[in-house]
Amino acid sequence: MLKKFTVPDQYVQIDPVYPTGMILVKVGHEGRPDYHIEPDLAFDHIGLTDETLHLVKEADCICFGTLVQRHEMSRNTLVKLLEEIPAL
């Protein structure tokens, strides 16, 4: 899908153990969505690599959401990446 939009994918991690993230949405009678996020999905297990450490040092910004923070492994990776951002 990334290639379709000409977004480079060489730094995308592929997890051979954990499935791709999936969020199940059920809309109730009042039209309000209810979200169910399965545990132990690939985005819970984002690892720190030499490439990502290099990238964050070259980045103009880093954007992340709350899901990356729900599992210890991905949360630790995020913290280490944030520590590597050069001071402006």
Backbone as CSV, one residue per row, in Angstrom:
resi,resn,N_x,N_y,N_z,CA_x,CA_y,CA_z,C_x,C_y,C_z
1,MET,0.823,-1.187,0.000,0.000,0.000,0.000,0.871,1.257,0.000
2,LEU,1.982,1.253,0.716,2.825,2.439,0.751,3.379,2.765,-0.633
3,LYS,3.792,1.729,-1.340,4.347,1.949,-2.684,3.319,2.579,-3.614
4,LYS,2.058,2.237,-3.430,0.997,2.813,-4.257,0.999,4.340,-4.149
5,PHE,1.354,4.842,-2.973,1.389,6.283,-2.738,2.819,6.832,-2.770
6,THR,3.727,6.046,-3.320,5.154,6.376,-3.451,5.799,6.780,-2.123
7,VAL,5.422,6.080,-1.062,6.034,6.282,0.245,7.100,5.190,0.414
8,PRO,8.337,5.568,0.697,9.381,4.558,0.875,9.039,3.611,2.026
9,ASP,9.346,2.330,1.843,9.015,1.356,2.895,10.232,0.603,3.424
10,GLN,11.437,1.066,3.112,12.619,0.316,3.516,12.827,0.270,5.027
11,TYR,12.185,1.147,5.782,12.348,1.145,7.234,11.137,0.580,7.970
12,VAL,10.176,0.058,7.246,9.002,-0.542,7.865,9.401,-1.901,8.436
13,GLN,9.097,-2.118,9.696,9.404,-3.399,10.319,8.297,-4.407,10.016
14,ILE,8.707,-5.614,9.672,7.785,-6.721,9.450,7.989,-7.703,10.591
15,ASP,6.935,-7.992,11.309,7.035,-8.911,12.445,6.569,-10.298,12.027
16,PRO,7.458,-11.294,12.103,7.075,-12.649,11.691,6.215,-13.389,12.707
17,VAL,6.076,-12.847,13.903,5.340,-13.531,14.975,3.969,-12.908,15.216
18,TYR,3.937,-11.592,15.328,2.707,-10.906,15.720,1.976,-10.368,14.491
19,PRO,0.656,-10.483,14.470,-0.118,-10.022,13.314,-0.181,-8.491,13.251
20,THR,-0.496,-7.998,12.077,-0.680,-6.571,11.858,-1.776,-6.042,12.769
21,GLY,-1.614,-4.811,13.211,-2.600,-4.197,14.087,-3.982,-4.146,13.471
22,MET,-4.955,-4.427,14.302,-6.334,-4.413,13.833,-7.214,-3.871,14.958
23,ILE,-8.111,-2.996,14.588,-9.045,-2.428,15.561,-10.453,-2.758,15.092
24,LEU,-11.201,-3.407,15.960,-12.581,-3.760,15.641,-13.494,-2.641,16.137
25,VAL,-14.357,-2.176,15.265,-15.258,-1.072,15.610,-16.687,-1.567,15.502
26,LYS,-17.439,-1.355,16.563,-18.863,-1.693,16.564,-19.628,-0.413,16.871
27,VAL,-20.588,-0.101,16.042,-21.391,1.103,16.252,-22.668,0.700,16.980
28,GLY,-22.896,1.338,18.115,-24.068,1.032,18.927,-25.339,1.664,18.388
29,HIS,-26.434,1.416,19.096,-27.745,1.925,18.686,-27.788,3.445,18.581
30,GLU,-27.034,4.116,19.418,-27.035,5.577,19.414,-26.031,6.159,18.421
31,GLY,-25.402,5.298,17.657,-24.457,5.761,16.649,-23.054,6.022,17.151
32,ARG,-22.790,5.653,18.400,-21.465,5.854,18.963,-20.600,4.619,18.712
33,PRO,-19.366,4.826,18.245,-18.492,3.679,18.003,-17.872,3.163,19.296
34,ASP,-17.667,1.872,19.341,-16.969,1.210,20.437,-15.773,0.509,19.809
35,TYR,-14.577,0.800,20.304,-13.353,0.279,19.711,-12.783,-0.848,20.576
36,HIS,-12.410,-1.927,19.919,-11.737,-3.022,20.605,-10.405,-3.271,19.904
37,ILE,-9.325,-3.084,20.658,-7.983,-3.266,20.109,-7.396,-4.524,20.735
38,GLU,-7.138,-5.508,19.889,-6.565,-6.767,20.361,-5.179,-6.525,20.959
39,PRO,-4.802,-7.309,21.979,-3.445,-7.196,22.531,-2.446,-7.982,21.689
40,ASP,-1.187,-7.720,21.923,-0.068,-8.433,21.297,-0.120,-8.425,19.773
41,LEU,-0.221,-7.247,19.219,-0.163,-7.072,17.770,1.203,-6.505,17.404
42,ALA,1.494,-6.456,16.127,2.822,-6.043,15.682,3.219,-4.672,16.222
43,PHE,2.282,-3.721,16.284,2.667,-2.389,16.756,2.950,-2.361,18.258
44,ASP,2.703,-3.460,18.957,3.086,-3.572,20.365,4.537,-4.022,20.514
45,HIS,5.147,-4.419,19.423,6.485,-5.014,19.476,7.448,-4.334,18.508
46,ILE,7.395,-3.019,18.459,8.301,-2.263,17.597,9.674,-2.242,18.252
47,GLY,10.654,-2.733,17.509,12.009,-2.815,18.053,12.865,-1.631,17.657
48,LEU,13.899,-1.422,18.432,14.860,-0.367,18.154,15.939,-0.937,17.237
49,THR,16.224,-0.243,16.154,17.259,-0.686,15.225,18.264,0.435,15.002
50,ASP,19.414,0.077,14.481,20.419,1.092,14.143,19.856,2.071,13.126
51,GLU,19.058,1.549,12.178,18.488,2.415,11.145,17.545,3.451,11.734
52,THR,16.680,3.027,12.680,15.744,4.000,13.255,16.485,5.027,14.119
53,LEU,17.537,4.592,14.784,18.334,5.552,15.552,18.962,6.590,14.625
54,HIS,19.458,6.153,13.489,20.035,7.083,12.518,18.960,8.024,11.962
55,LEU,17.812,7.460,11.617,16.731,8.261,11.044,16.266,9.362,11.990
56,VAL,16.102,9.024,13.272,15.581,10.023,14.211,16.573,11.173,14.391
57,LYS,17.851,10.893,14.239,18.849,11.959,14.347,18.803,12.896,13.143
58,GLU,18.267,12.410,12.034,18.164,13.207,10.805,16.779,13.833,10.635
59,ALA,15.818,13.446,11.472,14.421,13.848,11.286,14.172,15.291,11.707
60,ASP,13.225,15.903,11.024,12.771,17.240,11.405,11.732,17.173,12.520
61,CYS,11.043,16.040,12.605,10.040,15.851,13.653,9.801,14.351,13.816
62,ILE,9.128,13.998,14.898,8.705,12.614,15.125,7.252,12.668,15.584
63,CYS,6.442,11.851,14.989,5.014,11.839,15.285,4.645,10.452,15.793
64,PHE,3.901,10.400,16.889,3.481,9.116,17.436,2.151,9.289,18.133
65,GLY,1.476,8.167,18.319,0.176,8.175,18.991,0.223,7.385,20.281
66,THR,-0.937,7.107,20.811,-1.013,6.431,22.104,-0.796,4.923,22.008
67,LEU,-1.119,4.307,20.866,-0.987,2.848,20.767,0.441,2.372,20.944
68,VAL,1.412,3.145,20.489,2.808,2.740,20.615,3.237,2.694,22.086
69,GLN,2.473,3.317,22.941,2.844,3.393,24.351,2.184,2.327,25.221
70,ARG,1.335,1.485,24.663,0.574,0.555,25.499,1.346,-0.713,25.868
71,HIS,2.413,-1.039,25.159,3.196,-2.241,25.451,4.627,-1.817,25.761
72,GLU,5.236,-2.483,26.703,6.561,-2.094,27.183,7.606,-2.020,26.068
73,MET,7.611,-2.983,25.169,8.652,-2.997,24.131,8.565,-1.768,23.230
74,SER,7.395,-1.500,22.675,7.244,-0.340,21.796,7.428,0.963,22.561
75,ARG,6.941,1.011,23.795,7.095,2.218,24.621,8.574,2.504,24.866
76,ASN,9.356,1.475,25.179,10.794,1.658,25.399,11.495,2.113,24.125
77,THR,11.093,1.567,22.993,11.665,2.000,21.713,11.375,3.472,21.492
78,LEU,10.155,3.888,21.730,9.790,5.291,21.564,10.621,6.187,22.476
79,VAL,10.747,5.816,23.741,11.510,6.628,24.693,12.953,6.774,24.228
80,LYS,13.554,5.673,23.783,14.946,5.743,23.313,15.076,6.617,22.074
81,LEU,14.103,6.533,21.177,14.143,7.398,19.997,13.997,8.864,20.374
82,LEU,13.101,9.162,21.295,12.903,10.543,21.724,14.158,11.095,22.390
83,GLU,14.883,10.242,23.093,16.136,10.675,23.743,17.215,11.023,22.724
84,GLU,17.092,10.482,21.522,18.094,10.706,20.476,17.828,11.918,19.596
85,ILE,16.682,12.550,19.761,16.366,13.722,18.949,17.348,14.824,19.295
86,PRO,18.018,15.368,18.272,18.952,16.460,18.552,18.244,17.675,19.133
87,ALA,18.902,18.319,20.072,18.332,19.542,20.647,18.349,20.651,19.597
88,LEU,17.272,21.386,19.548,17.189,22.487,18.577,17.678,23.776,19.196
